[in-house]
Amino acid sequence: MQAWELSRTTLSWGQKTYIMGVLNVTPDSFSDGGQFNSLQSAIAQAEQMVKDGADILDIGGQSTRPNADEVSLQEELDRVLPIIEAIRQRFEIPISVDTTRSRVAKAAIAVGADMINDISGAVFDAEMLTVVGKLGVPIILMHMRGTPKTMQSLTEYDNLIQEICDFLQERIQSAIAQGITQIMIDPGIGFAKKYDQNLEILRRLQDFKSLNCPILVGASRKSFIGQILDQPDPKQRAWGTAAACVSAIANGADVVRVHDVAEMRDACRVADAIWRNS
């Protein structure tokens, strides 16, 4: 895979695991809702994640937890744009905007974001791929079914891994057709996936290598880790998240999307020393 030349850095796939720090500027995200939805608290958290070793910041203004309600376009813009702008003024770190709306994507890039992270695989907004193609920025395409409101009732698959691969392959081809050359894939752990399906994705992550795109894994603090640990509090799932991240790296992940950056930095460095430098 070719390295990604971004305006502020180069992402050289295969050299290391890149850490994407999650910054939810929402009142209702599943593990940190309401913690960072003021400008001051969001900037402080961004600064901490940069200090802790994040390689990318992923900023989202729409909760995607199960049963989450959709916010208006204006509300999403009002949440994310001032924070992206403020972070860009202070830090050189690449910024990803977590959105399914092309108008948010376009506005976010205009104020300093570098890439788009679309949990719908650019399905929700028919204009997304066209807009991203014109902007000339990378996109992350994730697999899910339905919406955050309905996804947990859509977990029946005949062949889980094959169906995810087929969906992502089609979305990759659609993105390429719009002139997008930098595409990352995300199998969508926790999105229309049950406990055992999430584990199967982690075990069989190598199967997604056939799509020839960098692979992002977002297992951080998710409910399947809570089930394994009998831990209802998402903030108490850092050690479980570390195990999931190490497993993902052993099976070919290029980026891990996490809340606990300092802890995952250490886990990733050790995993990289074992599996990437062998």
C-alpha atoms as one frame of an Amber mdcrd trajectory, in Angstrom:
protein
   0.000   0.000   0.000   1.231   3.462  -0.850   1.936   5.925   1.935  -0.596
   8.721   2.384   0.904  12.161   1.874  -1.206  14.505   3.980  -0.603  18.239
   4.179   0.928  17.946   7.661   2.398  14.450   7.761   2.936  11.163   5.934
   1.218   7.949   7.027   3.524   5.067   6.037   1.408   1.930   6.202   3.044
  -1.137   7.702   5.754   0.803   9.557   3.786   1.257  12.794   0.283   1.201
  14.205  -1.259   4.655  14.088  -3.358   5.760  17.050  -6.535   7.678  16.328
  -7.771   9.481  19.436 -11.540   9.789  19.799 -12.892  13.246  20.603 -16.687
  13.129  20.864 -18.063  16.657  21.130 -21.522  15.317  21.939 -23.684  15.238
  25.064 -24.689  11.586  24.569 -21.861   9.376  23.266 -21.760   5.971  24.931
 -18.631   6.351  27.067 -17.738  10.024  27.216 -20.894  11.917  26.305 -20.921
  15.425  27.741 -17.279  15.378  28.828 -15.818  17.318  25.915 -18.705  19.202
  24.327 -17.486  22.672  25.335 -14.713  24.383  23.390 -12.464  24.631  26.446
 -12.831  20.985  27.508 -12.444  19.718  23.925  -9.222  21.674  23.385  -7.849
  20.457  26.727  -8.646  16.850  25.781  -7.089  17.290  22.330  -3.947  18.673
  23.943  -3.801  15.705  26.319  -4.234  13.189  23.499  -1.496  14.854  21.445
   0.780  14.751  24.500  -0.117  11.096  25.104   0.936  10.101  21.587  -2.113
  10.244  19.308  -1.267  10.295  15.597  -4.723  11.438  14.414  -7.660  13.089
  16.188 -11.150  11.951  15.180 -13.767  14.590  15.984 -17.452  13.729  15.941
 -20.571  15.773  16.652 -23.181  13.050  16.156 -23.419  10.175  18.621 -23.370
   6.769  16.931 -24.112   4.668  20.007 -26.977   2.158  19.672 -30.389   3.919
  19.611 -28.814   7.366  19.219 -31.064  10.078  17.806 -29.900  12.023  14.783
 -29.036  15.674  15.337 -29.784  18.406  12.810 -27.215  19.448  10.229 -26.845
  22.842  11.880 -26.344  21.313  15.314 -23.603  19.026  13.993 -21.868  21.933
  12.243 -22.102  24.071  15.379 -20.561  21.295  17.470 -17.598  20.337  15.304
 -16.463  23.361  13.295 -15.317  25.656  16.145 -13.425  22.772  17.747 -11.716
  21.674  14.527 -10.733  25.279  13.857  -9.380  25.784  17.386  -7.398  22.531
  17.351  -5.955  23.306  13.936  -4.715  26.686  15.185  -2.856  24.985  18.038
  -1.629  21.622  16.703  -0.211  20.105  13.513  -1.788  16.681  14.161  -3.975
  15.296  11.347  -7.688  15.735  12.049 -10.421  13.354  10.930 -14.070  14.391
  11.044 -16.500  11.624  11.992 -19.580  12.448   9.908 -22.023  10.951   7.417
 -22.975  14.339   5.917 -21.189  15.774   2.898 -21.908  19.354   3.971 -20.216
  18.732   7.327 -17.316  17.047   5.536 -16.823  20.002   3.184 -17.081  22.588
   5.979 -14.724  20.620   8.243 -12.031  20.360   5.573 -12.385  24.108   4.958
 -11.519  24.906   8.600  -8.583  22.498   8.855  -9.641  18.817   8.943  -7.612
  16.396   6.825  -9.830  13.361   6.257 -13.397  12.053   6.511 -14.523   9.108
   8.664 -17.968   7.957   7.479 -19.549   5.201   9.575 -22.141   4.538   6.864
 -19.515   3.764   4.239 -20.736   6.915   2.454 -24.210   5.422   2.006 -26.309
   7.849   4.076 -25.471  10.892   1.944 -25.454  10.291  -1.824 -23.196  13.318
  -2.288 -20.456  12.220   0.120 -18.150  10.446  -2.331 -18.537  13.173  -4.955
 -17.676  15.867  -2.405 -14.701  13.950  -0.976 -13.433  13.244  -4.494 -13.528
  16.951  -5.321 -11.857  17.864  -2.036  -9.035  15.399  -2.758  -8.876  14.090
   0.827  -8.830  10.560   2.281 -11.969   8.765   3.431 -12.555   5.992   5.948
 -15.385   3.678   4.879 -17.004   1.612   7.624 -19.406  -1.315   7.412 -22.728
  -1.083   9.189 -26.372  -1.894   8.569 -29.310   0.399   9.161 -28.710   3.435
  11.366 -27.489   3.748  14.965 -31.204   3.727  15.861 -31.885   0.373  14.141
 -28.535  -1.385  13.708 -28.755  -3.759  16.670 -31.845  -5.404  15.144 -29.925
  -6.113  11.908 -27.324  -8.619  13.072 -28.253 -11.743  11.075 -25.643 -12.749
   8.473 -25.245 -15.861   6.345 -21.490 -15.277   6.103 -20.364 -12.380   8.301
 -16.849 -11.779   6.973 -17.767 -12.291   3.322 -20.739  -9.934   3.557 -18.628
  -7.217   5.190 -15.928  -7.709   2.515 -18.505  -7.519  -0.281 -19.997  -4.304
   1.114 -16.593  -2.663   1.563 -15.431  -3.770  -1.890 -18.465  -2.128  -3.478
 -17.935   1.073  -1.491 -14.231   1.150  -2.415 -15.109   0.842  -6.100 -17.691
   3.619  -5.773 -15.103   5.844  -4.067 -12.482   5.166  -6.738 -15.060   6.015
  -9.404 -15.334   9.483  -7.818 -11.582  10.010  -7.970 -10.797   9.129  -4.352
  -7.351   7.561  -4.112  -6.799   7.327  -0.329  -9.293   4.906   1.197  -9.226
   3.209   4.595 -11.658   0.483   5.648 -13.260  -0.297   8.992 -15.195  -3.559
   9.518 -17.433  -1.761  12.004 -17.041  -3.551  15.323 -20.219  -3.037  17.363
 -22.248  -1.682  14.440 -24.948  -4.239  13.618 -22.705  -6.886  15.170 -23.363
  -9.160  18.134 -20.850 -10.243  20.776 -19.556 -13.326  18.950 -19.489 -11.501
  15.603 -17.184  -8.825  17.014 -14.800 -11.536  18.180 -14.922 -13.221  14.774
 -13.984  -9.944  13.052 -10.942  -9.571  15.304  -9.923 -13.203  14.739 -10.295
 -12.935  10.970  -9.072  -9.398  10.374  -6.482 -10.729   7.904  -9.356 -11.567
   5.521  -9.836  -7.837   4.891  -6.245  -7.489   3.621  -7.529  -8.688   0.224
  -9.210  -5.278  -0.184  -5.737  -3.663  -0.298  -6.613  -0.686   1.923  -5.327
   0.329   5.352  -7.516  -1.225   8.063  -8.913   0.704  11.020 -10.246  -1.100
  14.088 -12.489   0.684  16.577 -12.987  -1.642  19.523 -12.335   0.905  22.267
 -14.496   0.498  25.394 -17.211  -1.300  23.409 -19.919  -3.441  24.954 -18.442
  -6.803  23.901 -15.393  -5.954  26.043 -17.760  -5.081  28.883 -19.444  -8.483
  28.472 -16.131 -10.343  28.625 -15.011  -8.411  31.703 -18.444  -8.158  33.339
 -17.733  -4.424  33.409 -20.742  -2.125  32.848 -18.698   1.099  33.037 -17.099
   1.840  29.632 -14.382   3.942  31.267 -13.170   0.866  33.169 -12.492  -1.126
  29.969  -9.016   0.192  29.107  -7.196  -3.095  29.792  -9.757  -5.017  27.761
  -9.432  -2.465  24.979  -5.650  -2.919  25.042  -6.067  -6.674  24.534  -8.409
  -6.059  21.603  -5.967  -3.562  20.063  -3.021  -5.954  20.408  -5.086  -8.720
  18.796  -6.022  -6.375  15.962  -2.376  -5.433  15.383  -1.313  -9.095  15.348
  -3.941  -9.672  12.658  -3.037  -6.718  10.462  -4.674  -3.511  11.733  -3.025
  -0.280  10.604  -4.954   2.159  12.816  -6.674   1.710  16.179  -9.354   4.215
  17.164  -9.246   4.641  20.943 -10.342   6.777  23.886  -7.417   5.941  26.220
  -4.475   7.155  24.165  -1.604   6.881  26.662  -2.433   3.287  27.613  -2.944
   2.204  23.990   0.279   3.895  22.885   2.223   1.572  25.179   0.236  -1.509
  24.123   0.706  -0.649  20.446   4.430  -0.042  20.772   4.963  -3.444  22.351
   2.695  -5.151  19.799   4.532  -3.400  16.955   7.895  -4.553  18.328   6.643
  -8.142  18.354   4.700  -8.346  15.084   5.932  -5.568  12.801   9.668  -5.895
  13.440   9.902  -9.654  13.235
